[in-house]
Amino acid sequence: MHKDFAAKVSSSATSRRSARKRPVPQLAIAWRRFSLRGSGRWLLAALASLLLIWVLAGGGETSVASTSITHEEWIGAEAVQEAAAESSWKRELIKSGDAAAPVLMRMGYSRSEAYDILQAAKPVYSLAKVRSGRHFSGRKGETSAELYYPVDYDRVLYLTKSHNVWKAEIRPRTAFSQTQVFEGEITDNLFTDAARAGMDDRTTMTLVDIFAWDIDFVRDLRNGDRFRVLTEERFDAEGRLISSVIRAAEFINQGETYRAIRYTLADGSVGYYTPDGTSMRKTYLKAPVKFSRISSRFQLRRKHPVLGFTRAHRGVDYAAATGTPIHAVGDGRVVFSGWKGGYGRFVLIRHVNSTHSTAYGHMRSYAKGIRNGARVRQGDVIGYVGMSGLATGPHLHFEFRVNGRAINPLNIKRDSATPVPATQMARFRAEVEQQKQAMIAGVNKLTWG
Ligand SMILES: [Zn+2]
């Protein structure tokens, strides 16, 4: 925890690399938890308001140039009013076997008021059954009160009392959201450069996953490559992070620009698509290893930039730390798993297109469940990088075989998964435009188009 409000707010504005920041909510919670009385409280409120104004006006730590916050809803009137409210927030856990009424009574409501609340909720959401493990939260004053019950991931039942009448409605669960644009350039390695741009490691990993079908992050990155990422973090009414997603991303790798937009199809499934609606997913991942070294930041500089595919060497080598997970590049079945001469611990997968197979050598160990005949899905971890067999250092030897012959994986045609359906293209395009504008608003150095 930070020591004061200013640190809290301004550090979030600069998005330092360490922990995930939760600007508003922390603030709101801090407010809620304060229970000072009398003048001290008002003095504090005034002081904090001044700090907020100062921070909003651009005070505090100077922002990292490559990071900009484009859109914030975190100083809504609501949050400020809360500070002045007489009552404090309460959360009450719903225990196993609990009904709504006893929980509400533990929160200080009378039996009859609990009944009124249930009645008010009924038309929009029945509280006859409540889920254990969830919480009711809210606050109540002399004449007014509010209550939240999370209905599901996206929605909350919101109950308010005014003039002694309870009203209920279903609201989006998000109380706060924050979108940010991060931009950076590869000068050393992705993780360090992304952290420098303000991204946390989890977001960086998501970025790698989004482009996993197009970019080989172990072998293909070059100094001068650029990335731009639009993230959105959502917080619930109690200030807890409920989701953090990449809404759009752009990666320029060796002069080639790749773009991805997060989109929810009409059936509710979520995926990443190119701006023209093509799925980012393809039959094969670009690489069986995502990271060369993730834990030791000191040796991240690539030591073997291009150990290429030559006639003598029928595969691609991935220098990576011992224990780095190895992923199946496509769906298929394990047709061999065991020791194989110079390959050491070796796995061969036959893919859905049965003329295609992929081979993985020098493993330290196999992943659980990897044996002859096992089914694997694209992205499944099949084993871990090692140096078994004839290997001078830890690396993965990877081969893509067509009809049993190793070929250069670059020559493999990788079909894209189902695109955005034509009937949804109008909505999709509108969303693309929106994300594009958000990206441009963040940083103007690159153009979308
Ligand atoms: Zn090799």
Residues whose N, C-alpha, C, O or C-beta is under 5 A from the ligand:
A	BS01	ZN	G315 V316 D317 H397
